[in-house]
Amino acid sequence: MAESFIKKAGSDVAQSTDDPTMFLVGAVCPEWVRAPEKLGGGRVPVIGSVMATCICGTGHSVRHLELGSGLRVAECERQGFMWYRLRETAGGGT
């Protein structure tokens, strides 16, 4: 049984890390993602996902994965996975 899959940002196709002939196809929200080392590395649970304007500034719509504690990752087809944190406003919201 495959436990993890790797996909390119913006793609709906993911390839198994255990069996290169096994693929997942579809717009699915993963249970977890692997954070980059500069953010502590390891598995980070995914709370949900939304389609919204990309943070790269070109105006296209991409999937944003919500990871908790304000951490997000945008799946930009042009620049790859773009990690960011939501900023708090003066009223305490985001």
C-alpha positions as CSV (number, residue, x, y, z in Angstrom):
1,M,0.0,0.0,0.0
2,A,1.4,3.4,-1.0
3,E,1.6,5.9,1.9
4,S,2.8,9.0,0.2
5,F,2.5,10.7,-3.1
6,I,4.4,13.5,-4.8
7,K,2.8,16.1,-7.1
8,K,3.7,19.2,-8.9
9,A,2.1,22.5,-7.9
10,G,-1.2,23.0,-9.6
11,S,-1.4,19.4,-10.9
12,D,-4.2,17.0,-10.1
13,V,-1.9,14.0,-10.7
14,A,0.3,12.6,-7.9
15,Q,2.8,9.8,-8.2
16,S,3.4,7.2,-5.4
17,T,6.8,7.4,-3.7
18,D,6.7,3.6,-3.2
19,D,5.5,2.5,-6.6
20,P,6.2,4.7,-9.6
21,T,3.4,3.0,-11.6
22,M,0.7,4.1,-9.1
23,F,-0.9,7.5,-9.5
24,L,-3.7,9.5,-7.9
25,V,-5.8,11.6,-10.2
26,G,-8.2,14.2,-9.0
27,A,-8.5,17.5,-7.2
28,V,-8.1,16.0,-3.7
29,C,-7.1,17.7,-0.4
30,P,-4.2,15.8,1.1
31,E,-4.3,14.7,4.8
32,W,-0.8,16.1,5.3
33,V,2.1,17.8,3.5
34,R,5.9,17.8,4.1
35,A,7.0,21.2,5.2
36,P,10.3,22.6,3.9
37,E,13.3,22.4,6.3
38,K,13.3,26.2,6.7
39,L,9.8,25.8,8.3
40,G,10.8,22.9,10.5
41,G,10.4,20.1,8.0
42,G,8.2,17.0,8.8
43,R,4.6,16.2,8.2
44,V,2.1,19.0,8.7
45,P,-1.6,18.2,8.8
46,V,-3.9,19.9,6.3
47,I,-7.0,21.5,7.7
48,G,-8.6,22.3,4.4
49,S,-8.2,24.0,1.0
50,V,-9.6,26.9,-0.9
51,M,-9.3,28.3,-4.4
52,A,-8.2,31.9,-4.3
53,T,-5.9,34.4,-6.1
54,C,-2.3,33.3,-6.1
55,I,0.2,35.2,-3.9
56,C,2.7,35.4,-6.8
57,G,0.9,38.6,-8.0
58,T,-0.1,37.5,-11.5
59,G,-3.8,37.3,-10.6
60,H,-4.5,33.7,-11.5
61,S,-6.5,31.4,-9.2
62,V,-4.8,28.5,-7.4
63,R,-5.5,26.0,-4.6
64,H,-4.3,27.2,-1.2
65,L,-3.9,24.5,1.5
66,E,-4.7,25.6,5.1
67,L,-2.3,24.1,7.6
68,G,-3.2,25.7,10.9
69,S,-1.5,28.5,12.9
70,G,-1.9,30.8,9.9
71,L,0.4,28.7,7.8
72,R,-0.7,28.2,4.1
73,V,0.8,26.9,0.9
74,A,-0.3,28.1,-2.5
75,E,0.1,25.7,-5.4
76,C,1.4,28.1,-8.1
77,E,1.8,26.5,-11.5
78,R,4.4,29.1,-12.4
79,Q,6.5,29.3,-9.2
80,G,5.8,26.1,-7.4
81,F,4.7,25.6,-3.9
82,M,4.6,29.0,-2.2
83,W,4.6,28.9,1.6
84,Y,3.2,31.9,3.6
85,R,1.6,32.9,6.9
86,L,-1.6,35.0,7.2
87,R,-1.1,38.4,8.8
88,E,-3.2,39.3,11.8
89,T,-5.2,42.6,11.5
90,A,-5.6,45.1,14.4
91,G,-9.0,43.6,15.1
92,G,-7.6,40.1,15.7
93,G,-8.9,38.6,12.5
94,T,-6.9,37.6,9.4
